Amino acid sequence: MVMHKIKPQVKIAAFTCNWSAYSAIEKAGLERSEYPASVKIVRLACLARANTGMVLQALEMGANGVLLLGCPPEECHYGLGAEQAHNVLIESRKMLSLLGIPANRVKYIQLPAAGHELFVTRVHDFSRMLARAAEKASPLPGVS
């Protein structure tokens, strides 16, 4: 019997601002750009509404990684979204470190409205990084 190593499916929760960041995601869809189907988009009025509890809950519910997708500061409709999202990133990474979980499982990306190519590139990069980490962490072939 030949054992093949099965690559684990990487699950990503992406909390996104309703404005510029979500526009970039929509544009990626309109352009038929390909990115992993396992990326689950959670649309917020503003990324300033995200918090560390949401990030931790996404990981607890099975996400391998969490993306915080926000507007660049100059495009923020509410003024403080980028600053608050950066604070959520820092606090989430501190909490993950305390729990013994690699801090790089949470990433913050500022996406301008026309940033659909940036979105696709960053999602693929993040997905590959998480897949490599999952492969190293699997004690047996096919176990994630």
A tleap script that builds the chain and sets N, CA, C and O, in Angstrom:
source leaprc.protein.ff14SB
mol = sequence {
  NMET VAL MET HIE LYS ILE LYS PRO GLN VAL
  LYS ILE ALA ALA PHE THR CYS ASN TRP SER
  ALA TYR SER ALA ILE GLU LYS ALA GLY LEU
  GLU ARG SER GLU TYR PRO ALA SER VAL LYS
  ILE VAL ARG LEU ALA CYS LEU ALA ARG ALA
  ASN THR GLY MET VAL LEU GLN ALA LEU GLU
  MET GLY ALA ASN GLY VAL LEU LEU LEU GLY
  CYS PRO PRO GLU GLU CYS HIE TYR GLY LEU
  GLY ALA GLU GLN ALA HIE ASN VAL LEU ILE
  GLU SER ARG LYS MET LEU SER LEU LEU GLY
  ILE PRO ALA ASN ARG VAL LYS TYR ILE GLN
  LEU PRO ALA ALA GLY HIE GLU LEU PHE VAL
  THR ARG VAL HIE ASP PHE SER ARG MET LEU
  ALA ARG ALA ALA GLU LYS ALA SER PRO LEU
  PRO GLY VAL CSER
}
set mol.1.N position { 0.837 -1.167 0.000 }
set mol.1.CA position { 0.000 0.000 0.000 }
set mol.1.C position { 0.890 1.242 0.000 }
set mol.1.O position { 1.803 1.363 0.817 }
set mol.2.N position { 0.617 2.155 -0.916 }
set mol.2.CA position { 1.387 3.382 -1.027 }
set mol.2.C position { 0.651 4.491 -0.286 }
set mol.2.O position { -0.531 4.742 -0.521 }
set mol.3.N position { 1.375 5.144 0.610 }
set mol.3.CA position { 0.785 6.256 1.373 }
set mol.3.C position { 1.159 7.561 0.672 }
set mol.3.O position { 2.339 7.841 0.463 }
set mol.4.N position { 0.172 8.343 0.318 }
set mol.4.CA position { 0.404 9.654 -0.278 }
set mol.4.C position { 0.115 10.713 0.770 }
set mol.4.O position { -0.856 10.634 1.523 }
set mol.5.N position { 0.978 11.689 0.792 }
set mol.5.CA position { 0.751 12.782 1.721 }
set mol.5.C position { -0.319 13.703 1.143 }
set mol.5.O position { -0.161 14.249 0.051 }
set mol.6.N position { -1.395 13.865 1.881 }
set mol.6.CA position { -2.482 14.725 1.457 }
set mol.6.C position { -2.231 16.124 2.003 }
set mol.6.O position { -2.018 16.310 3.201 }
set mol.7.N position { -2.261 17.099 1.109 }
set mol.7.CA position { -2.058 18.471 1.557 }
set mol.7.C position { -3.307 18.937 2.294 }
set mol.7.O position { -4.423 18.771 1.802 }
set mol.8.N position { -3.119 19.517 3.464 }
set mol.8.CA position { -4.279 19.993 4.214 }
set mol.8.C position { -4.938 21.192 3.532 }
set mol.8.O position { -4.264 22.022 2.921 }
set mol.9.N position { -6.241 21.268 3.643 }
set mol.9.CA position { -6.999 22.405 3.115 }
set mol.9.C position { -6.819 23.565 4.095 }
set mol.9.O position { -7.138 23.441 5.278 }
set mol.10.N position { -6.316 24.669 3.604 }
set mol.10.CA position { -6.089 25.842 4.445 }
set mol.10.C position { -7.361 26.674 4.477 }
set mol.10.O position { -7.901 27.042 3.433 }
set mol.11.N position { -7.837 26.967 5.684 }
set mol.11.CA position { -9.040 27.785 5.848 }
set mol.11.C position { -8.621 29.164 6.347 }
set mol.11.O position { -7.864 29.287 7.310 }
set mol.12.N position { -9.123 30.194 5.679 }
set mol.12.CA position { -8.789 31.568 6.034 }
set mol.12.C position { -10.075 32.349 6.265 }
set mol.12.O position { -10.968 32.361 5.417 }
set mol.13.N position { -10.160 33.000 7.419 }
set mol.13.CA position { -11.252 33.933 7.699 }
set mol.13.C position { -10.731 35.323 7.367 }
set mol.13.O position { -9.665 35.719 7.840 }
set mol.14.N position { -11.470 36.056 6.567 }
set mol.14.CA position { -11.039 37.397 6.156 }
set mol.14.C position { -12.085 38.418 6.594 }
set mol.14.O position { -13.177 38.488 6.031 }
set mol.15.N position { -11.735 39.202 7.600 }
set mol.15.CA position { -12.600 40.291 8.042 }
set mol.15.C position { -12.267 41.493 7.168 }
set mol.15.O position { -11.111 41.909 7.093 }
set mol.16.N position { -13.274 42.049 6.508 }
set mol.16.CA position { -13.016 43.119 5.552 }
set mol.16.C position { -13.929 44.317 5.759 }
set mol.16.O position { -15.093 44.194 6.141 }
set mol.17.N position { -13.360 45.460 5.493 }
set mol.17.CA position { -14.098 46.712 5.507 }
set mol.17.C position { -15.094 46.703 4.345 }
set mol.17.O position { -14.808 46.158 3.279 }
set mol.18.N position { -16.242 47.300 4.557 }
set mol.18.CA position { -17.286 47.382 3.548 }
set mol.18.C position { -16.915 48.271 2.362 }
set mol.18.O position { -17.553 48.181 1.312 }
set mol.19.N position { -15.921 49.108 2.501 }
set mol.19.CA position { -15.655 50.124 1.500 }
set mol.19.C position { -14.540 49.717 0.542 }
set mol.19.O position { -14.756 48.857 -0.312 }
set mol.20.N position { -13.386 50.294 0.658 }
set mol.20.CA position { -12.315 50.058 -0.317 }
set mol.20.C position { -11.881 48.601 -0.380 }
set mol.20.O position { -11.754 48.041 -1.469 }
set mol.21.N position { -11.653 47.984 0.767 }
set mol.21.CA position { -11.177 46.598 0.778 }
set mol.21.C position { -12.189 45.665 0.121 }
set mol.21.O position { -11.818 44.815 -0.688 }
set mol.22.N position { -13.458 45.819 0.465 }
set mol.22.CA position { -14.479 44.957 -0.138 }
set mol.22.C position { -14.613 45.240 -1.637 }
set mol.22.O position { -14.871 44.325 -2.419 }
set mol.23.N position { -14.439 46.487 -2.034 }
set mol.23.CA position { -14.475 46.820 -3.467 }
set mol.23.C position { -13.373 46.085 -4.217 }
set mol.23.O position { -13.578 45.626 -5.341 }
set mol.24.N position { -12.204 45.975 -3.592 }
set mol.24.CA position { -11.095 45.241 -4.215 }
set mol.24.C position { -11.449 43.765 -4.374 }
set mol.24.O position { -11.135 43.153 -5.394 }
set mol.25.N position { -12.102 43.197 -3.365 }
set mol.25.CA position { -12.507 41.790 -3.434 }
set mol.25.C position { -13.557 41.596 -4.533 }
set mol.25.O position { -13.482 40.646 -5.312 }
set mol.26.N position { -14.531 42.501 -4.586 }
set mol.26.CA position { -15.551 42.421 -5.638 }
set mol.26.C position { -14.927 42.524 -7.027 }
set mol.26.O position { -15.308 41.795 -7.943 }
set mol.27.N position { -13.971 43.429 -7.175 }
set mol.27.CA position { -13.292 43.603 -8.466 }
set mol.27.C position { -12.539 42.322 -8.842 }
set mol.27.O position { -12.519 41.938 -10.011 }
set mol.28.N position { -11.922 41.663 -7.859 }
set mol.28.CA position { -11.248 40.385 -8.127 }
set mol.28.C position { -12.248 39.372 -8.677 }
set mol.28.O position { -11.935 38.617 -9.598 }
set mol.29.N position { -13.449 39.360 -8.109 }
set mol.29.CA position { -14.486 38.458 -8.604 }
set mol.29.C position { -14.936 38.815 -10.008 }
set mol.29.O position { -15.105 37.934 -10.851 }
set mol.30.N position { -15.131 40.095 -10.263 }
set mol.30.CA position { -15.546 40.541 -11.593 }
set mol.30.C position { -14.500 40.236 -12.649 }
set mol.30.O position { -14.830 39.939 -13.797 }
set mol.31.N position { -13.232 40.311 -12.253 }
set mol.31.CA position { -12.128 40.010 -13.173 }
set mol.31.C position { -11.892 38.501 -13.300 }
set mol.31.O position { -11.041 38.057 -14.070 }
set mol.32.N position { -12.662 37.723 -12.530 }
set mol.32.CA position { -12.529 36.269 -12.478 }
set mol.32.C position { -11.129 35.836 -12.033 }
set mol.32.O position { -10.586 34.830 -12.491 }
set mol.33.N position { -10.579 36.626 -11.134 }
set mol.33.CA position { -9.278 36.283 -10.552 }
set mol.33.C position { -9.470 35.091 -9.624 }
set mol.33.O position { -10.477 34.987 -8.923 }
set mol.34.N position { -8.502 34.208 -9.632 }
set mol.34.CA position { -8.618 33.010 -8.810 }
set mol.34.C position { -7.885 33.185 -7.491 }
set mol.34.O position { -6.737 33.628 -7.447 }
set mol.35.N position { -8.577 32.827 -6.424 }
set mol.35.CA position { -7.968 32.740 -5.104 }
set mol.35.C position { -8.651 31.582 -4.388 }
set mol.35.O position { -9.731 31.161 -4.801 }
set mol.36.N position { -8.047 31.059 -3.325 }
set mol.36.CA position { -8.586 29.851 -2.693 }
set mol.36.C position { -10.050 29.997 -2.272 }
set mol.36.O position { -10.446 31.001 -1.679 }
set mol.37.N position { -10.830 28.987 -2.590 }
set mol.37.CA position { -12.254 28.982 -2.233 }
set mol.37.C position { -12.451 28.879 -0.728 }
set mol.37.O position { -13.538 29.157 -0.222 }
set mol.38.N position { -11.413 28.485 -0.016 }
set mol.38.CA position { -11.520 28.330 1.434 }
set mol.38.C position { -11.372 29.657 2.184 }
set mol.38.O position { -11.346 29.674 3.415 }
set mol.39.N position { -11.275 30.763 1.448 }
set mol.39.CA position { -11.246 32.091 2.076 }
set mol.39.C position { -12.689 32.509 2.321 }
set mol.39.O position { -13.468 32.657 1.380 }
set mol.40.N position { -13.035 32.697 3.566 }
set mol.40.CA position { -14.393 33.095 3.937 }
set mol.40.C position { -14.386 34.574 4.302 }
set mol.40.O position { -13.719 34.988 5.250 }
set mol.41.N position { -15.130 35.356 3.546 }
set mol.41.CA position { -15.175 36.802 3.724 }
set mol.41.C position { -16.245 37.158 4.753 }
set mol.41.O position { -17.394 36.729 4.646 }
set mol.42.N position { -15.851 37.949 5.753 }
set mol.42.CA position { -16.779 38.475 6.751 }
set mol.42.C position { -16.751 39.993 6.591 }
set mol.42.O position { -15.764 40.650 6.921 }
set mol.43.N position { -17.841 40.529 6.086 }
set mol.43.CA position { -17.926 41.951 5.753 }
set mol.43.C position { -18.378 42.761 6.970 }
set mol.43.O position { -19.402 42.464 7.586 }
set mol.44.N position { -17.600 43.780 7.298 }
set mol.44.CA position { -17.910 44.671 8.411 }
set mol.44.C position { -18.141 46.081 7.863 }
set mol.44.O position { -17.642 46.416 6.789 }
set mol.45.N position { -18.885 46.896 8.585 }
set mol.45.CA position { -19.085 48.284 8.154 }
set mol.45.C position { -17.743 48.988 8.043 }
set mol.45.O position { -17.520 49.777 7.124 }
set mol.46.N position { -16.858 48.703 8.976 }
set mol.46.CA position { -15.503 49.261 8.998 }
set mol.46.C position { -14.636 48.258 9.751 }
set mol.46.O position { -15.109 47.605 10.681 }
set mol.47.N position { -13.398 48.134 9.364 }
set mol.47.CA position { -12.515 47.195 10.052 }
set mol.47.C position { -12.270 47.626 11.503 }
set mol.47.O position { -11.809 46.827 12.318 }
set mol.48.N position { -12.576 48.882 11.823 }
set mol.48.CA position { -12.483 49.340 13.207 }
set mol.48.C position { -13.453 48.571 14.105 }
set mol.48.O position { -13.302 48.581 15.327 }
set mol.49.N position { -14.446 47.904 13.510 }
set mol.49.CA position { -15.413 47.108 14.283 }
set mol.49.C position { -14.854 45.739 14.677 }
set mol.49.O position { -15.425 45.065 15.534 }
set mol.50.N position { -13.763 45.328 14.071 }
set mol.50.CA position { -13.140 44.037 14.404 }
set mol.50.C position { -12.494 44.138 15.782 }
set mol.50.O position { -12.148 45.223 16.248 }
set mol.51.N position { -12.341 42.982 16.420 }
set mol.51.CA position { -11.660 42.955 17.711 }
set mol.51.C position { -10.918 41.637 17.887 }
set mol.51.O position { -11.098 40.696 17.115 }
set mol.52.N position { -10.094 41.592 18.902 }
set mol.52.CA position { -9.272 40.410 19.158 }
set mol.52.C position { -10.123 39.166 19.379 }
set mol.52.O position { -9.745 38.073 18.957 }
set mol.53.N position { -11.262 39.323 20.033 }
set mol.53.CA position { -12.154 38.187 20.272 }
set mol.53.C position { -12.630 37.555 18.975 }
set mol.53.O position { -12.735 36.332 18.883 }
set mol.54.N position { -12.916 38.372 17.979 }
set mol.54.CA position { -13.353 37.847 16.684 }
set mol.54.C position { -12.238 37.051 16.020 }
set mol.54.O position { -12.482 35.995 15.436 }
set mol.55.N position { -11.020 37.561 16.110 }
set mol.55.CA position { -9.865 36.877 15.522 }
set mol.55.C position { -9.672 35.522 16.203 }
set mol.55.O position { -9.513 34.501 15.534 }
set mol.56.N position { -9.687 35.519 17.526 }
set mol.56.CA position { -9.482 34.275 18.271 }
set mol.56.C position { -10.616 33.284 18.023 }
set mol.56.O position { -10.378 32.081 17.920 }
set mol.57.N position { -11.843 33.784 17.926 }
set mol.57.CA position { -12.968 32.890 17.671 }
set mol.57.C position { -12.866 32.250 16.288 }
set mol.57.O position { -13.194 31.075 16.123 }
set mol.58.N position { -12.416 33.011 15.298 }
set mol.58.CA position { -12.244 32.443 13.955 }
set mol.58.C position { -11.237 31.297 13.993 }
set mol.58.O position { -11.451 30.259 13.366 }
set mol.59.N position { -10.144 31.481 14.723 }
set mol.59.CA position { -9.139 30.416 14.842 }
set mol.59.C position { -9.705 29.232 15.627 }
set mol.59.O position { -9.454 28.077 15.281 }
set mol.60.N position { -10.456 29.514 16.669 }
set mol.60.CA position { -11.075 28.449 17.472 }
set mol.60.C position { -12.058 27.632 16.640 }
set mol.60.O position { -12.212 26.428 16.847 }
set mol.61.N position { -12.715 28.295 15.703 }
set mol.61.CA position { -13.714 27.615 14.873 }
set mol.61.C position { -13.092 26.897 13.670 }
set mol.61.O position { -13.815 26.375 12.821 }
set mol.62.N position { -11.759 26.869 13.594 }
set mol.62.CA position { -11.106 26.060 12.569 }
set mol.62.C position { -10.325 26.792 11.505 }
set mol.62.O position { -9.722 26.152 10.643 }
set mol.63.N position { -10.316 28.110 11.535 }
set mol.63.CA position { -9.515 28.835 10.544 }
set mol.63.C position { -8.036 28.622 10.841 }
set mol.63.O position { -7.615 28.662 11.997 }
set mol.64.N position { -7.263 28.397 9.807 }
set mol.64.CA position { -5.809 28.285 9.966 }
set mol.64.C position { -5.177 29.661 10.104 }
set mol.64.O position { -4.116 29.815 10.710 }
set mol.65.N position { -5.844 30.661 9.533 }
set mol.65.CA position { -5.322 32.020 9.579 }
set mol.65.C position { -6.443 33.028 9.435 }
set mol.65.O position { -7.541 32.708 8.981 }
set mol.66.N position { -6.137 34.261 9.835 }
set mol.66.CA position { -7.111 35.350 9.765 }
set mol.66.C position { -6.477 36.537 9.048 }
set mol.66.O position { -5.367 36.959 9.374 }
set mol.67.N position { -7.200 37.062 8.071 }
set mol.67.CA position { -6.786 38.278 7.388 }
set mol.67.C position { -7.666 39.426 7.846 }
set mol.67.O position { -8.885 39.287 7.951 }
set mol.68.N position { -7.042 40.553 8.115 }
set mol.68.CA position { -7.753 41.791 8.391 }
set mol.68.C position { -7.540 42.665 7.161 }
set mol.68.O position { -6.430 43.137 6.920 }
set mol.69.N position { -8.593 42.882 6.386 }
set mol.69.CA position { -8.484 43.609 5.121 }
set mol.69.C position { -9.172 44.959 5.271 }
set mol.69.O position { -10.398 45.048 5.348 }
set mol.70.N position { -8.363 45.991 5.311 }
set mol.70.CA position { -8.908 47.318 5.550 }
set mol.70.C position { -8.530 48.317 4.473 }
set mol.70.O position { -7.720 48.040 3.588 }
set mol.71.N position { -9.134 49.473 4.575 }
set mol.71.CA position { -8.847 50.570 3.659 }
set mol.71.C position { -7.526 51.230 4.032 }
set mol.71.O position { -7.141 51.224 5.201 }
set mol.72.N position { -6.835 51.795 3.061 }
set mol.72.CA position { -5.708 52.666 3.399 }
set mol.72.C position { -6.251 53.858 4.201 }
set mol.72.O position { -7.398 54.257 4.001 }
set mol.73.N position { -5.451 54.427 5.098 }
set mol.73.CA position { -5.948 55.521 5.959 }
set mol.73.C position { -6.609 56.665 5.190 }
set mol.73.O position { -7.604 57.224 5.652 }
set mol.74.N position { -6.069 57.016 4.031 }
set mol.74.CA position { -6.622 58.141 3.271 }
set mol.74.C position { -7.958 57.805 2.600 }
set mol.74.O position { -8.638 58.705 2.108 }
set mol.75.N position { -8.345 56.519 2.573 }
set mol.75.CA position { -9.610 56.114 1.971 }
set mol.75.C position { -10.656 55.713 3.003 }
set mol.75.O position { -11.779 55.363 2.639 }
set mol.76.N position { -10.301 55.760 4.290 }
set mol.76.CA position { -11.212 55.317 5.346 }
set mol.76.C position { -12.399 56.277 5.468 }
set mol.76.O position { -12.214 57.486 5.607 }
set mol.77.N position { -13.600 55.739 5.414 }
set mol.77.CA position { -14.814 56.545 5.527 }
set mol.77.C position { -15.066 57.013 6.957 }
set mol.77.O position { -15.817 57.964 7.174 }
set mol.78.N position { -14.450 56.358 7.923 }
set mol.78.CA position { -14.713 56.664 9.324 }
set mol.78.C position { -13.518 57.282 10.040 }
set mol.78.O position { -13.629 57.696 11.194 }
set mol.79.N position { -12.382 57.346 9.362 }
set mol.79.CA position { -11.220 58.038 9.906 }
set mol.79.C position { -10.267 57.223 10.749 }
set mol.79.O position { -9.060 57.461 10.702 }
set mol.80.N position { -10.761 56.272 11.519 }
set mol.80.CA position { -9.894 55.539 12.441 }
set mol.80.C position { -9.757 54.050 12.122 }
set mol.80.O position { -9.154 53.311 12.900 }
set mol.81.N position { -10.300 53.605 11.008 }
set mol.81.CA position { -10.294 52.181 10.682 }
set mol.81.C position { -8.908 51.571 10.613 }
set mol.81.O position { -8.676 50.502 11.178 }
set mol.82.N position { -7.980 52.233 9.927 }
set mol.82.CA position { -6.635 51.689 9.759 }
set mol.82.C position { -5.908 51.614 11.102 }
set mol.82.O position { -5.243 50.621 11.395 }
set mol.83.N position { -6.034 52.645 11.901 }
set mol.83.CA position { -5.375 52.658 13.211 }
set mol.83.C position { -5.943 51.572 14.132 }
set mol.83.O position { -5.195 50.861 14.803 }
set mol.84.N position { -7.268 51.456 14.153 }
set mol.84.CA position { -7.904 50.440 14.996 }
set mol.84.C position { -7.545 49.030 14.517 }
set mol.84.O position { -7.286 48.150 15.338 }
set mol.85.N position { -7.528 48.808 13.212 }
set mol.85.CA position { -7.179 47.489 12.673 }
set mol.85.C position { -5.747 47.117 13.042 }
set mol.85.O position { -5.465 45.965 13.369 }
set mol.86.N position { -4.858 48.082 12.991 }
set mol.86.CA position { -3.469 47.826 13.385 }
set mol.86.C position { -3.397 47.445 14.870 }
set mol.86.O position { -2.630 46.559 15.248 }
set mol.87.N position { -4.184 48.105 15.696 }
set mol.87.CA position { -4.232 47.760 17.125 }
set mol.87.C position { -4.770 46.349 17.343 }
set mol.87.O position { -4.269 45.618 18.198 }
set mol.88.N position { -5.785 45.964 16.576 }
set mol.88.CA position { -6.335 44.607 16.669 }
set mol.88.C position { -5.271 43.589 16.276 }
set mol.88.O position { -5.139 42.546 16.916 }
set mol.89.N position { -4.519 43.888 15.231 }
set mol.89.CA position { -3.428 43.008 14.804 }
set mol.89.C position { -2.420 42.817 15.937 }
set mol.89.O position { -2.056 41.686 16.258 }
set mol.90.N position { -1.973 43.905 16.536 }
set mol.90.CA position { -0.973 43.834 17.606 }
set mol.90.C position { -1.508 43.052 18.802 }
set mol.90.O position { -0.826 42.168 19.322 }
set mol.91.N position { -2.721 43.370 19.239 }
set mol.91.CA position { -3.303 42.678 20.399 }
set mol.91.C position { -3.543 41.196 20.106 }
set mol.91.O position { -3.306 40.348 20.966 }
set mol.92.N position { -4.011 40.883 18.903 }
set mol.92.CA position { -4.255 39.482 18.530 }
set mol.92.C position { -2.951 38.694 18.519 }
set mol.92.O position { -2.894 37.567 19.010 }
set mol.93.N position { -1.913 39.289 17.961 }
set mol.93.CA position { -0.616 38.600 17.912 }
set mol.93.C position { -0.049 38.395 19.315 }
set mol.93.O position { 0.557 37.359 19.589 }
set mol.94.N position { -0.237 39.360 20.200 }
set mol.94.CA position { 0.208 39.191 21.594 }
set mol.94.C position { -0.523 38.016 22.248 }
set mol.94.O position { 0.087 37.185 22.922 }
set mol.95.N position { -1.831 37.963 22.038 }
set mol.95.CA position { -2.634 36.898 22.635 }
set mol.95.C position { -2.229 35.537 22.065 }
set mol.95.O position { -2.113 34.565 22.813 }
set mol.96.N position { -2.016 35.459 20.766 }
set mol.96.CA position { -1.596 34.193 20.154 }
set mol.96.C position { -0.252 33.748 20.711 }
set mol.96.O position { -0.057 32.563 20.980 }
set mol.97.N position { 0.669 34.676 20.885 }
set mol.97.CA position { 1.986 34.334 21.451 }
set mol.97.C position { 1.836 33.777 22.853 }
set mol.97.O position { 2.516 32.817 23.216 }
set mol.98.N position { 0.953 34.368 23.644 }
set mol.98.CA position { 0.704 33.861 24.999 }
set mol.98.C position { 0.135 32.439 24.971 }
set mol.98.O position { 0.392 31.638 25.870 }
set mol.99.N position { -0.635 32.143 23.933 }
set mol.99.CA position { -1.257 30.818 23.800 }
set mol.99.C position { -0.349 29.808 23.107 }
set mol.99.O position { -0.717 28.643 22.959 }
set mol.100.N position { 0.835 30.247 22.682 }
set mol.100.CA position { 1.765 29.343 22.009 }
set mol.100.C position { 1.424 29.110 20.543 }
set mol.100.O position { 1.857 28.119 19.954 }
set mol.101.N position { 0.662 30.003 19.961 }
set mol.101.CA position { 0.265 29.900 18.554 }
set mol.101.C position { 1.090 30.917 17.766 }
set mol.101.O position { 1.234 32.059 18.201 }
set mol.102.N position { 1.630 30.520 16.619 }
set mol.102.CA position { 2.434 31.466 15.836 }
set mol.102.C position { 1.651 32.745 15.506 }
set mol.102.O position { 0.530 32.692 15.001 }
set mol.103.N position { 2.260 33.872 15.798 }
set mol.103.CA position { 1.614 35.178 15.589 }
set mol.103.C position { 1.373 35.487 14.122 }
set mol.103.O position { 0.523 36.315 13.793 }
set mol.104.N position { 2.115 34.827 13.234 }
set mol.104.CA position { 1.958 35.120 11.810 }
set mol.104.C position { 0.682 34.525 11.212 }
set mol.104.O position { 0.462 34.620 10.005 }
set mol.105.N position { -0.149 33.920 12.040 }
set mol.105.CA position { -1.432 33.401 11.559 }
set mol.105.C position { -2.478 34.503 11.421 }
set mol.105.O position { -3.598 34.256 10.973 }
set mol.106.N position { -2.100 35.729 11.815 }
set mol.106.CA position { -2.972 36.891 11.636 }
set mol.106.C position { -2.199 37.928 10.836 }
set mol.106.O position { -1.053 38.244 11.153 }
set mol.107.N position { -2.832 38.450 9.803 }
set mol.107.CA position { -2.166 39.417 8.936 }
set mol.107.C position { -3.128 40.558 8.622 }
set mol.107.O position { -4.326 40.349 8.434 }
set mol.108.N position { -2.579 41.758 8.570 }
set mol.108.CA position { -3.349 42.956 8.237 }
set mol.108.C position { -2.863 43.490 6.897 }
set mol.108.O position { -1.666 43.681 6.688 }
set mol.109.N position { -3.808 43.727 5.996 }
set mol.109.CA position { -3.482 44.232 4.661 }
set mol.109.C position { -4.384 45.430 4.365 }
set mol.109.O position { -5.603 45.360 4.521 }
set mol.110.N position { -3.770 46.514 3.942 }
set mol.110.CA position { -4.538 47.670 3.499 }
set mol.110.C position { -4.770 47.541 1.997 }
set mol.110.O position { -3.824 47.452 1.214 }
set mol.111.N position { -6.040 47.533 1.610 }
set mol.111.CA position { -6.408 47.352 0.200 }
set mol.111.C position { -7.120 48.580 -0.345 }
set mol.111.O position { -8.213 48.909 0.116 }
set mol.112.N position { -6.530 49.260 -1.309 }
set mol.112.CA position { -7.265 50.339 -1.963 }
set mol.112.C position { -8.389 49.737 -2.818 }
set mol.112.O position { -8.363 48.549 -3.138 }
set mol.113.N position { -9.354 50.548 -3.177 }
set mol.113.CA position { -10.501 50.059 -3.949 }
set mol.113.C position { -10.076 49.358 -5.241 }
set mol.113.O position { -10.729 48.408 -5.674 }
set mol.114.N position { -9.008 49.812 -5.846 }
set mol.114.CA position { -8.524 49.203 -7.089 }
set mol.114.C position { -7.458 48.137 -6.830 }
set mol.114.O position { -6.704 47.782 -7.736 }
set mol.115.N position { -7.392 47.632 -5.614 }
set mol.115.CA position { -6.329 46.699 -5.237 }
set mol.115.C position { -6.672 45.237 -5.402 }
set mol.115.O position { -6.222 44.412 -4.607 }
set mol.116.N position { -7.456 44.889 -6.411 }
set mol.116.CA position { -7.856 43.494 -6.592 }
set mol.116.C position { -6.671 42.570 -6.851 }
set mol.116.O position { -6.659 41.443 -6.357 }
set mol.117.N position { -5.682 43.017 -7.609 }
set mol.117.CA position { -4.508 42.174 -7.867 }
set mol.117.C position { -3.688 41.992 -6.590 }
set mol.117.O position { -3.167 40.909 -6.325 }
set mol.118.N position { -3.579 43.053 -5.809 }
set mol.118.CA position { -2.886 42.971 -4.517 }
set mol.118.C position { -3.595 41.978 -3.606 }
set mol.118.O position { -2.942 41.184 -2.928 }
set mol.119.N position { -4.923 42.016 -3.582 }
set mol.119.CA position { -5.703 41.079 -2.771 }
set mol.119.C position { -5.393 39.641 -3.154 }
set mol.119.O position { -5.087 38.817 -2.292 }
set mol.120.N position { -5.469 39.338 -4.439 }
set mol.120.CA position { -5.241 37.965 -4.913 }
set mol.120.C position { -3.819 37.510 -4.571 }
set mol.120.O position { -3.623 36.397 -4.085 }
set mol.121.N position { -2.846 38.357 -4.821 }
set mol.121.CA position { -1.445 38.008 -4.534 }
set mol.121.C position { -1.234 37.744 -3.047 }
set mol.121.O position { -0.619 36.746 -2.671 }
set mol.122.N position { -1.740 38.632 -2.210 }
set mol.122.CA position { -1.537 38.486 -0.759 }
set mol.122.C position { -2.272 37.271 -0.197 }
set mol.122.O position { -1.761 36.601 0.701 }
set mol.123.N position { -3.459 36.982 -0.713 }
set mol.123.CA position { -4.196 35.805 -0.247 }
set mol.123.C position { -3.447 34.536 -0.625 }
set mol.123.O position { -3.329 33.624 0.194 }
set mol.124.N position { -2.940 34.462 -1.848 }
set mol.124.CA position { -2.173 33.286 -2.257 }
set mol.124.C position { -0.910 33.133 -1.404 }
set mol.124.O position { -0.587 32.026 -0.974 }
set mol.125.N position { -0.201 34.223 -1.159 }
set mol.125.CA position { 1.008 34.171 -0.330 }
set mol.125.C position { 0.684 33.677 1.082 }
set mol.125.O position { 1.381 32.817 1.621 }
set mol.126.N position { -0.370 34.223 1.670 }
set mol.126.CA position { -0.777 33.853 3.030 }
set mol.126.C position { -1.211 32.390 3.070 }
set mol.126.O position { -0.865 31.662 4.001 }
set mol.127.N position { -1.958 31.966 2.072 }
set mol.127.CA position { -2.418 30.584 2.004 }
set mol.127.C position { -1.243 29.607 1.895 }
set mol.127.O position { -1.235 28.570 2.558 }
set mol.128.N position { -0.253 29.935 1.063 }
set mol.128.CA position { 0.930 29.072 0.933 }
set mol.128.C position { 1.710 29.002 2.247 }
set mol.128.O position { 2.172 27.932 2.644 }
set mol.129.N position { 1.850 30.133 2.909 }
set mol.129.CA position { 2.572 30.153 4.183 }
set mol.129.C position { 1.850 29.287 5.221 }
set mol.129.O position { 2.488 28.529 5.951 }
set mol.130.N position { 0.530 29.402 5.282 }
set mol.130.CA position { -0.243 28.593 6.232 }
set mol.130.C position { -0.179 27.103 5.881 }
set mol.130.O position { -0.111 26.259 6.775 }
set mol.131.N position { -0.200 26.780 4.595 }
set mol.131.CA position { -0.123 25.380 4.164 }
set mol.131.C position { 1.225 24.770 4.554 }
set mol.131.O position { 1.282 23.633 5.023 }
set mol.132.N position { 2.312 25.529 4.359 }
set mol.132.CA position { 3.634 25.025 4.770 }
set mol.132.C position { 3.676 24.794 6.273 }
set mol.132.O position { 4.224 23.792 6.733 }
set mol.133.N position { 3.107 25.706 7.033 }
set mol.133.CA position { 3.092 25.564 8.494 }
set mol.133.C position { 2.257 24.356 8.902 }
set mol.133.O position { 2.633 23.630 9.822 }
set mol.134.N position { 1.128 24.131 8.231 }
set mol.134.CA position { 0.267 22.987 8.551 }
set mol.134.C position { 0.954 21.672 8.221 }
set mol.134.O position { 0.814 20.697 8.959 }
set mol.135.N position { 1.698 21.636 7.115 }
set mol.135.CA position { 2.412 20.416 6.741 }
set mol.135.C position { 3.461 20.063 7.791 }
set mol.135.O position { 3.618 18.896 8.151 }
set mol.136.N position { 4.170 21.064 8.276 }
set mol.136.CA position { 5.195 20.826 9.294 }
set mol.136.C position { 4.591 20.377 10.609 }
set mol.136.O position { 5.205 19.614 11.354 }
set mol.137.N position { 3.363 20.860 10.899 }
set mol.137.CA position { 2.729 20.543 12.172 }
set mol.137.C position { 2.025 19.190 12.166 }
set mol.137.O position { 1.729 18.651 13.233 }
set mol.138.N position { 1.749 18.626 10.981 }
set mol.138.CA position { 1.028 17.346 10.916 }
set mol.138.C position { 1.926 16.192 11.341 }
set mol.138.O position { 2.964 15.954 10.723 }
set mol.139.N position { 1.535 15.470 12.395 }
set mol.139.CA position { 2.344 14.347 12.859 }
set mol.139.C position { 2.292 13.137 11.925 }
set mol.139.O position { 3.243 12.358 11.868 }
set mol.140.N position { 1.194 12.979 11.199 }
set mol.140.CA position { 1.036 11.837 10.294 }
set mol.140.C position { 0.606 12.345 8.920 }
set mol.140.O position { -0.039 13.390 8.828 }
set mol.141.N position { 0.950 11.631 7.858 }
set mol.141.CA position { 0.493 12.048 6.534 }
set mol.141.C position { -1.024 12.146 6.485 }
set mol.141.O position { -1.733 11.243 6.928 }
set mol.142.N position { -1.506 13.246 5.945 }
set mol.142.CA position { -2.939 13.416 5.787 }
set mol.142.C position { -3.660 13.919 7.019 }
set mol.142.O position { -4.870 14.137 6.972 }
set mol.143.N position { -2.953 14.109 8.117 }
set mol.143.CA position { -3.584 14.581 9.340 }
set mol.143.C position { -3.261 16.047 9.495 }
set mol.143.O position { -2.095 16.442 9.466 }
set mol.144.N position { -4.293 16.855 9.659 }
set mol.144.CA position { -4.053 18.301 9.839 }
set mol.144.C position { -4.605 18.773 11.157 }
set mol.144.O position { -4.498 19.955 11.483 }
savepdb mol mol.pdb
quit
